[in-house]
Amino acid sequence: MFEEEEEENENNGGYRRRREEPLYTEKIFADRKIFFVDLKSNDRGKFLKITEDVRGRRDTIMVPEETLQELIDALNNVSDFLKNEDDQD
């Protein structure tokens, strides 16, 4: 579900990736890192693609639409924890 679609290349019998434009995208700059947050879609549904770029090296995670709210809740919990921790200092 999460891999970008591949289609057969008729010229050489191999495969090439089909790059679809994101449905929605955000770019976050943090120190020497860039985070790309892209909502994408393929024939199996929607998914969130989060890519971290550090000096040209990229790591990516894919989150299916069905799990997205759980991820958002977890991030909110971490944010709340950090706020409470700062208030106690």
C-alpha positions in Angstrom: 0.0 0.0 0.0 2.8 2.4 0.9 5.2 2.1 -1.9 4.9 4.5 -4.8 3.4 2.7 -7.8 5.7 1.0 -10.2 4.8 0.4 -13.8 6.4 -1.7 -16.4 8.7 0.2 -18.8 8.0 -1.2 -22.3 11.3 0.0 -23.7 13.6 -2.1 -21.6 11.3 -4.5 -19.8 12.3 -3.0 -16.4 10.2 -1.0 -14.0 10.2 2.7 -13.3 8.5 4.6 -10.4 5.5 6.7 -11.2 5.7 9.9 -9.2 2.2 11.2 -8.3 1.9 14.7 -7.0 0.9 14.8 -3.3 -2.6 15.6 -2.3 -1.2 17.9 0.3 2.4 18.7 1.4 4.3 20.6 4.1 8.0 21.2 4.5 9.6 21.7 7.9 13.1 23.1 8.4 14.9 22.1 11.6 18.7 22.7 12.0 20.4 20.8 9.2 17.3 18.7 8.5 14.3 19.1 6.2 11.1 17.1 6.9 8.7 16.6 4.0 5.2 15.6 5.1 3.1 14.5 2.1 -0.4 13.1 1.9 -0.4 10.8 -1.1 -2.8 8.4 -2.7 -2.6 5.2 -4.8 -5.0 2.5 -5.9 -4.9 1.0 -2.4 -5.8 4.2 -0.5 -4.4 7.3 1.1 -1.2 7.4 3.2 1.1 9.9 4.9 4.7 9.9 3.7 7.2 11.5 6.1 10.7 12.0 4.8 13.7 13.3 6.7 16.5 14.7 4.6 19.8 15.3 6.2 22.4 16.6 3.8 21.0 14.5 0.9 20.5 11.3 2.9 16.8 10.5 3.1 14.8 8.2 5.5 11.1 7.7 5.0 8.2 6.3 6.9 4.7 5.6 5.5 1.6 5.8 7.6 -1.7 4.4 6.2 -4.8 6.6 6.5 -6.4 4.1 8.9 -3.5 4.6 11.4 -3.0 8.3 11.0 -5.2 9.4 13.9 -3.2 7.1 16.3 0.0 8.7 15.2 -1.4 12.2 15.7 -2.7 11.2 19.1 0.8 9.9 20.0 2.5 13.1 18.8 0.0 15.2 20.8 0.8 13.1 23.9 4.5 13.7 23.5 3.9 17.4 23.0 1.7 17.5 26.1 4.4 15.7 28.1 7.0 18.2 27.0 4.8 21.1 27.9 4.1 19.7 31.4 7.8 18.9 31.9 8.7 22.5 31.0 6.1 23.8 33.4 7.6 21.8 36.3 11.1 23.3 35.7 
